[in-house]
Amino acid sequence: MVADGEQKGKEVEQLDFYIRLLVSMEQFEQYPFTRMIIQNGLNEEEYQELLRLLERLNAELVNLKHDGMMDFTKLLIHFAGMLNVKLHPDEVMDALISQQMYVDLMKTFKHIKAQKLF
């Protein structure tokens, strides 16, 4: 049994090495959000939670704009408050914009931050 545990440990170490190697590849620079998720050690559940948060906030932004609202500060506050502790809001915004994900939402958040000096 000990040999089994040792083998599993070596396999995990090998997979970890492969992941670090892949993340360091130049082509991976095109995927800064994905890279950030891996480098910050989010698990699948945390990643899915983040995507659900982004979907909800994006839908709310669209609805608020449709209703003629102009101040979206509450969305930014919700985003920052609900963001996984392993991530920093500014880094997430930049990475998502670079990877062309939730661009309108993230640019809106960055604009609010610039205006309000958060």
Phi, psi and omega per residue, in radians:
M1 nan -0.677 -3.137
V2 -1.068 -0.691 3.125
A3 -1.091 -0.661 3.089
D4 -1.064 -0.795 3.128
G5 -1.119 -0.718 3.105
E6 -1.122 -0.718 3.131
Q7 -1.090 -0.776 3.121
K8 -1.072 -0.721 3.120
G9 -1.080 -0.727 3.112
K10 -1.162 -0.667 3.111
E11 -1.131 -0.719 3.110
V12 -1.122 -0.767 3.102
E13 -1.056 -0.714 3.138
Q14 -1.128 -0.774 3.105
L15 -1.099 -0.705 3.095
D16 -1.055 -0.761 3.097
F17 -1.061 -0.800 3.139
Y18 -1.058 -0.721 3.140
I19 -1.124 -0.799 3.119
R20 -1.071 -0.676 3.117
L21 -1.123 -0.799 3.113
L22 -1.088 -0.745 -3.120
V23 -1.124 -0.519 -3.115
S24 -1.409 -0.162 -3.120
M25 -1.147 2.502 -3.129
E26 -1.022 -0.684 -3.139
Q27 -1.068 -0.456 -3.117
F28 -1.230 -0.276 3.098
E29 -1.060 -0.413 3.135
Q30 -1.281 -0.162 -3.067
Y31 -2.212 1.122 -3.057
P32 -1.129 -0.560 3.123
F33 -1.192 -0.826 3.119
T34 -1.059 -0.756 3.119
R35 -1.047 -0.770 -3.135
M36 -1.081 -0.706 3.125
I37 -1.051 -0.802 -3.125
I38 -1.181 -0.844 -3.074
Q39 -1.135 -0.514 -3.141
N40 -1.596 0.026 2.988
G41 1.257 0.543 3.074
L42 -1.243 2.426 3.055
N43 -1.533 3.088 -3.062
E44 -1.077 -0.703 -3.141
E45 -1.108 -0.756 3.123
E46 -1.135 -0.680 3.105
Y47 -1.113 -0.813 3.132
Q48 -1.113 -0.664 3.086
E49 -1.047 -0.766 3.124
L50 -1.102 -0.765 3.122
L51 -1.106 -0.688 3.091
R52 -1.119 -0.722 3.094
L53 -1.044 -0.812 -3.133
L54 -1.111 -0.709 3.112
E55 -1.089 -0.799 3.136
R56 -1.089 -0.809 -3.120
L57 -1.152 -0.675 3.119
N58 -1.126 -0.771 3.114
A59 -1.103 -0.699 3.133
E60 -1.164 -0.676 3.088
L61 -1.051 -0.810 3.125
V62 -1.042 -0.802 -3.140
N63 -1.113 -0.764 -3.136
L64 -1.132 -0.713 3.095
K65 -1.112 -0.726 3.123
H66 -1.057 -0.629 3.137
D67 -1.426 0.008 3.083
G68 1.545 0.170 3.129
M69 -1.217 2.602 -3.113
M70 -2.098 -0.344 -3.094
D71 -1.882 2.056 -3.086
F72 -2.002 0.382 -3.108
T73 -0.997 -0.683 -3.111
K74 -1.078 -0.545 3.102
L75 -1.191 -0.733 3.111
L76 -1.104 -0.755 3.128
I77 -1.088 -0.742 3.108
H78 -1.095 -0.779 3.118
F79 -1.006 -0.908 -3.097
A80 -1.126 -0.664 -3.117
G81 -1.269 -0.544 -3.086
M82 -1.679 -0.121 -3.115
L83 -1.155 2.454 3.109
N84 -0.950 2.429 -3.091
V85 -1.107 -0.286 3.123
K86 -1.355 -0.178 -3.048
L87 -2.049 2.655 3.072
H88 -1.885 2.290 -3.074
P89 -0.913 -0.778 -3.117
D90 -1.098 -0.727 -3.141
E91 -1.158 -0.685 3.114
V92 -1.118 -0.789 3.137
M93 -1.020 -0.863 -3.123
D94 -1.094 -0.758 -3.110
A95 -1.141 -0.736 3.136
L96 -1.144 -0.721 3.109
I97 -1.096 -0.796 -3.141
S98 -1.075 -0.592 -3.124
Q99 -1.602 0.125 3.094
Q100 1.055 0.762 3.099
M101 -2.118 2.303 3.100
Y102 0.873 0.739 -3.023
V103 -1.069 -0.828 -3.115
D104 -1.075 -0.772 3.130
L105 -1.076 -0.833 -3.096
M106 -1.194 -0.678 3.095
K107 -1.158 -0.622 3.066
T108 -1.082 -0.791 3.128
F109 -1.090 -0.764 3.141
K110 -1.116 -0.661 3.109
H111 -1.116 -0.771 3.113
I112 -1.057 -0.802 -3.140
K113 -1.050 -0.724 -3.138
A114 -1.151 -0.658 -3.125
Q115 -1.278 -0.741 -3.006
K116 -1.654 -0.153 -3.134
L117 0.953 0.880 3.097
F118 -1.126 nan nan
